[in-house]
Amino acid sequence: MFRWVVRYLLLATLLMLGGVVQASVVKPASVVFLNPGHATEPFWVSYSEFMQAAARDLGMQLRIVYGARDTGKLLAAAH
């Protein structure tokens, strides 16, 4: 039950970050997660996998960009 609640709370976050999808748009919503950690850190890898599973369940596309604790890299990816 807890995982289900967390997944759908994550959905709300993804929708806020991804914007509102218009009913006339056929392609799935696309969201980018700017992950501040490294791609080798167990916490951030599992967090990203959880987000990817939630996005897949909801028919959304999720792209993950790892910032490797580099603020400049994250800011560049955000633009």
PyMOL CGO cylinders between C-alpha atoms (Angstrom):
from pymol import cmd
from pymol.cgo import CYLINDER

trace = [
    CYLINDER, 0.00, 0.00, 0.00, 2.78, 2.39, 0.94, 0.3, 1, 1, 1, 1, 1, 1,
    CYLINDER, 2.78, 2.39, 0.94, 4.58, 1.87, -2.40, 0.3, 1, 1, 1, 1, 1, 1,
    CYLINDER, 4.58, 1.87, -2.40, 1.34, 2.58, -4.25, 0.3, 1, 1, 1, 1, 1, 1,
    CYLINDER, 1.34, 2.58, -4.25, 0.83, 5.84, -2.36, 0.3, 1, 1, 1, 1, 1, 1,
    CYLINDER, 0.83, 5.84, -2.36, 4.43, 6.91, -2.95, 0.3, 1, 1, 1, 1, 1, 1,
    CYLINDER, 4.43, 6.91, -2.95, 4.19, 6.07, -6.66, 0.3, 1, 1, 1, 1, 1, 1,
    CYLINDER, 4.19, 6.07, -6.66, 1.15, 8.25, -7.13, 0.3, 1, 1, 1, 1, 1, 1,
    CYLINDER, 1.15, 8.25, -7.13, 2.64, 11.07, -5.08, 0.3, 1, 1, 1, 1, 1, 1,
    CYLINDER, 2.64, 11.07, -5.08, 5.59, 10.81, -7.43, 0.3, 1, 1, 1, 1, 1, 1,
    CYLINDER, 5.59, 10.81, -7.43, 3.17, 11.01, -10.34, 0.3, 1, 1, 1, 1, 1, 1,
    CYLINDER, 3.17, 11.01, -10.34, 1.88, 14.30, -9.00, 0.3, 1, 1, 1, 1, 1, 1,
    CYLINDER, 1.88, 14.30, -9.00, 5.46, 15.57, -8.84, 0.3, 1, 1, 1, 1, 1, 1,
    CYLINDER, 5.46, 15.57, -8.84, 6.18, 14.38, -12.38, 0.3, 1, 1, 1, 1, 1, 1,
    CYLINDER, 6.18, 14.38, -12.38, 3.06, 16.08, -13.70, 0.3, 1, 1, 1, 1, 1, 1,
    CYLINDER, 3.06, 16.08, -13.70, 3.93, 19.35, -11.98, 0.3, 1, 1, 1, 1, 1, 1,
    CYLINDER, 3.93, 19.35, -11.98, 7.45, 19.21, -13.40, 0.3, 1, 1, 1, 1, 1, 1,
    CYLINDER, 7.45, 19.21, -13.40, 6.34, 18.08, -16.84, 0.3, 1, 1, 1, 1, 1, 1,
    CYLINDER, 6.34, 18.08, -16.84, 3.49, 20.50, -17.24, 0.3, 1, 1, 1, 1, 1, 1,
    CYLINDER, 3.49, 20.50, -17.24, -0.11, 19.79, -18.08, 0.3, 1, 1, 1, 1, 1, 1,
    CYLINDER, -0.11, 19.79, -18.08, -0.71, 17.46, -21.00, 0.3, 1, 1, 1, 1, 1, 1,
    CYLINDER, -0.71, 17.46, -21.00, -3.39, 18.63, -23.38, 0.3, 1, 1, 1, 1, 1, 1,
    CYLINDER, -3.39, 18.63, -23.38, -6.11, 16.12, -24.21, 0.3, 1, 1, 1, 1, 1, 1,
    CYLINDER, -6.11, 16.12, -24.21, -5.49, 16.52, -27.95, 0.3, 1, 1, 1, 1, 1, 1,
    CYLINDER, -5.49, 16.52, -27.95, -1.82, 15.49, -27.67, 0.3, 1, 1, 1, 1, 1, 1,
    CYLINDER, -1.82, 15.49, -27.67, -1.30, 11.86, -28.60, 0.3, 1, 1, 1, 1, 1, 1,
    CYLINDER, -1.30, 11.86, -28.60, 2.34, 11.40, -27.63, 0.3, 1, 1, 1, 1, 1, 1,
    CYLINDER, 2.34, 11.40, -27.63, 3.13, 10.59, -23.99, 0.3, 1, 1, 1, 1, 1, 1,
    CYLINDER, 3.13, 10.59, -23.99, 4.26, 13.25, -21.55, 0.3, 1, 1, 1, 1, 1, 1,
    CYLINDER, 4.26, 13.25, -21.55, 8.01, 13.61, -21.35, 0.3, 1, 1, 1, 1, 1, 1,
    CYLINDER, 8.01, 13.61, -21.35, 9.77, 14.57, -18.11, 0.3, 1, 1, 1, 1, 1, 1,
    CYLINDER, 9.77, 14.57, -18.11, 13.42, 15.13, -17.24, 0.3, 1, 1, 1, 1, 1, 1,
    CYLINDER, 13.42, 15.13, -17.24, 14.74, 14.31, -13.76, 0.3, 1, 1, 1, 1, 1, 1,
    CYLINDER, 14.74, 14.31, -13.76, 17.86, 16.33, -12.96, 0.3, 1, 1, 1, 1, 1, 1,
    CYLINDER, 17.86, 16.33, -12.96, 19.45, 13.91, -10.52, 0.3, 1, 1, 1, 1, 1, 1,
    CYLINDER, 19.45, 13.91, -10.52, 22.05, 15.67, -8.36, 0.3, 1, 1, 1, 1, 1, 1,
    CYLINDER, 22.05, 15.67, -8.36, 23.99, 12.49, -7.58, 0.3, 1, 1, 1, 1, 1, 1,
    CYLINDER, 23.99, 12.49, -7.58, 26.34, 10.16, -9.43, 0.3, 1, 1, 1, 1, 1, 1,
    CYLINDER, 26.34, 10.16, -9.43, 25.10, 7.31, -11.62, 0.3, 1, 1, 1, 1, 1, 1,
    CYLINDER, 25.10, 7.31, -11.62, 27.00, 4.92, -9.32, 0.3, 1, 1, 1, 1, 1, 1,
    CYLINDER, 27.00, 4.92, -9.32, 25.46, 6.02, -6.00, 0.3, 1, 1, 1, 1, 1, 1,
    CYLINDER, 25.46, 6.02, -6.00, 23.06, 3.30, -4.77, 0.3, 1, 1, 1, 1, 1, 1,
    CYLINDER, 23.06, 3.30, -4.77, 20.56, 5.78, -3.29, 0.3, 1, 1, 1, 1, 1, 1,
    CYLINDER, 20.56, 5.78, -3.29, 20.24, 7.89, -6.43, 0.3, 1, 1, 1, 1, 1, 1,
    CYLINDER, 20.24, 7.89, -6.43, 20.25, 4.87, -8.73, 0.3, 1, 1, 1, 1, 1, 1,
    CYLINDER, 20.25, 4.87, -8.73, 17.38, 3.24, -6.78, 0.3, 1, 1, 1, 1, 1, 1,
    CYLINDER, 17.38, 3.24, -6.78, 15.52, 6.58, -6.63, 0.3, 1, 1, 1, 1, 1, 1,
    CYLINDER, 15.52, 6.58, -6.63, 15.86, 6.93, -10.40, 0.3, 1, 1, 1, 1, 1, 1,
    CYLINDER, 15.86, 6.93, -10.40, 14.71, 3.33, -10.95, 0.3, 1, 1, 1, 1, 1, 1,
    CYLINDER, 14.71, 3.33, -10.95, 11.65, 4.00, -8.79, 0.3, 1, 1, 1, 1, 1, 1,
    CYLINDER, 11.65, 4.00, -8.79, 10.84, 7.15, -10.77, 0.3, 1, 1, 1, 1, 1, 1,
    CYLINDER, 10.84, 7.15, -10.77, 11.34, 5.26, -14.05, 0.3, 1, 1, 1, 1, 1, 1,
    CYLINDER, 11.34, 5.26, -14.05, 8.94, 2.51, -12.90, 0.3, 1, 1, 1, 1, 1, 1,
    CYLINDER, 8.94, 2.51, -12.90, 6.30, 5.08, -11.92, 0.3, 1, 1, 1, 1, 1, 1,
    CYLINDER, 6.30, 5.08, -11.92, 6.68, 6.89, -15.25, 0.3, 1, 1, 1, 1, 1, 1,
    CYLINDER, 6.68, 6.89, -15.25, 6.41, 3.60, -17.16, 0.3, 1, 1, 1, 1, 1, 1,
    CYLINDER, 6.41, 3.60, -17.16, 3.26, 2.63, -15.19, 0.3, 1, 1, 1, 1, 1, 1,
    CYLINDER, 3.26, 2.63, -15.19, 1.73, 5.96, -16.15, 0.3, 1, 1, 1, 1, 1, 1,
    CYLINDER, 1.73, 5.96, -16.15, 2.75, 5.80, -19.81, 0.3, 1, 1, 1, 1, 1, 1,
    CYLINDER, 2.75, 5.80, -19.81, 5.18, 8.72, -19.47, 0.3, 1, 1, 1, 1, 1, 1,
    CYLINDER, 5.18, 8.72, -19.47, 8.68, 9.10, -20.85, 0.3, 1, 1, 1, 1, 1, 1,
    CYLINDER, 8.68, 9.10, -20.85, 11.32, 9.91, -18.24, 0.3, 1, 1, 1, 1, 1, 1,
    CYLINDER, 11.32, 9.91, -18.24, 14.86, 11.01, -19.06, 0.3, 1, 1, 1, 1, 1, 1,
    CYLINDER, 14.86, 11.01, -19.06, 17.35, 11.07, -16.20, 0.3, 1, 1, 1, 1, 1, 1,
    CYLINDER, 17.35, 11.07, -16.20, 20.37, 13.38, -16.20, 0.3, 1, 1, 1, 1, 1, 1,
    CYLINDER, 20.37, 13.38, -16.20, 22.93, 12.71, -13.48, 0.3, 1, 1, 1, 1, 1, 1,
    CYLINDER, 22.93, 12.71, -13.48, 24.63, 15.88, -12.27, 0.3, 1, 1, 1, 1, 1, 1,
    CYLINDER, 24.63, 15.88, -12.27, 27.49, 14.12, -10.46, 0.3, 1, 1, 1, 1, 1, 1,
    CYLINDER, 27.49, 14.12, -10.46, 27.30, 16.76, -7.71, 0.3, 1, 1, 1, 1, 1, 1,
    CYLINDER, 27.30, 16.76, -7.71, 28.23, 19.41, -10.27, 0.3, 1, 1, 1, 1, 1, 1,
    CYLINDER, 28.23, 19.41, -10.27, 25.85, 22.37, -10.03, 0.3, 1, 1, 1, 1, 1, 1,
    CYLINDER, 25.85, 22.37, -10.03, 27.10, 23.80, -13.32, 0.3, 1, 1, 1, 1, 1, 1,
    CYLINDER, 27.10, 23.80, -13.32, 26.30, 20.56, -15.13, 0.3, 1, 1, 1, 1, 1, 1,
    CYLINDER, 26.30, 20.56, -15.13, 22.77, 20.51, -13.70, 0.3, 1, 1, 1, 1, 1, 1,
    CYLINDER, 22.77, 20.51, -13.70, 22.16, 24.13, -14.62, 0.3, 1, 1, 1, 1, 1, 1,
    CYLINDER, 22.16, 24.13, -14.62, 23.42, 23.52, -18.16, 0.3, 1, 1, 1, 1, 1, 1,
    CYLINDER, 23.42, 23.52, -18.16, 21.11, 20.51, -18.50, 0.3, 1, 1, 1, 1, 1, 1,
    CYLINDER, 21.11, 20.51, -18.50, 18.16, 22.60, -17.29, 0.3, 1, 1, 1, 1, 1, 1,
    CYLINDER, 18.16, 22.60, -17.29, 18.48, 25.11, -20.13, 0.3, 1, 1, 1, 1, 1, 1,
]
cmd.load_cgo(trace, "trace")
